[in-house]
């Protein structure tokens, strides 16, 4: 709980130390008890741009469930982010975004909207658009979802002041664009580089992070 409070306040390194302390042998009865702590550390290291550290935490999930596929999207994302960071090119991340959009095409707008899984996929895609500084891509992606939901529910979700979570992310991308946010390709690991869209994403209770 203390780690979560520190993370919400932006003290990521201190939060990670709390999570590491929580997985000490004296506190763990079953290996699966470590799941949430490794998940939190992975998420925070990803936010900090420490993608290799995040990948090390992901390997725990890969080891605990080698035949599962729940970690595949995260693995591919981290590999793309590492490659982009090494090459200072957003292309690997753009390719990853397209891979997700193709893989989940049947549950994503404009075809459908799976309320259980789309927020998970959307969270990964939104983070990637924010990290490479592609505000136009982020706006287009959220617009596609908003238009689908508008048609389905007969509501105007593009009106200023509405609390639709995708619209709030869209507004944040608009602000990133207005302020000239260039993304995080040149950020140093540990700087927790993020634009307004990423901040809106992690502050939202709707999107899993």
Secondary structure, DSSP 8 states (H G I E B T S, - for coil): -HHHHHHHTT-HHHHHHHHHHHTSGGG-SSGGGGHHHHHHHHHHHHHTT-HHHHHHHHHHHHHHTTT--TTHHHHHHHHHHHHHHHHT-SHHHHHHHHHHHHHTGGGSTTT---TTTHHHHHHHHHHHHHHHT-HHHHHHHHHHHHHHHHHHHT--TTSTT---HHHHHHHHHHHHHHHT---STT--TTS----HHHHHHHH-SSS--
